[in-house]
Amino acid sequence: MKMQEIIANIEEKRKEMIEIALTSSFNDEKVIQASDKLDQLLNQYEALKNSNKK
């Protein structure tokens, strides 16, 4: 996945997570799942960023 794709996916998932949290609670399973996916995307971004430094 390219850096720009990951950034776009991060923004999309962040917005989705916020929307879900605003209509439910922060402990809702859907919010937690969105947060986990966001974490995965952020980890991919960091890994790609670090590999580009080498």
Steps between C-alpha positions, in 0.01 A plus 500: 500500500630845414552773757216717360259205508584430861455866595161510326395179676614640835289812453199297389522260794558786746184677381304175510614430856403851614156473337434166667617631838274805474193283449588234756758473775877479494471145634278384215640197316481685165710786638757254633515318166545829313771600746680169449488544122627857537789370713587249227500773236716725716746214552513444123564871449783504754658186352487645149635835619788328680581280200518808278763655730744215436 
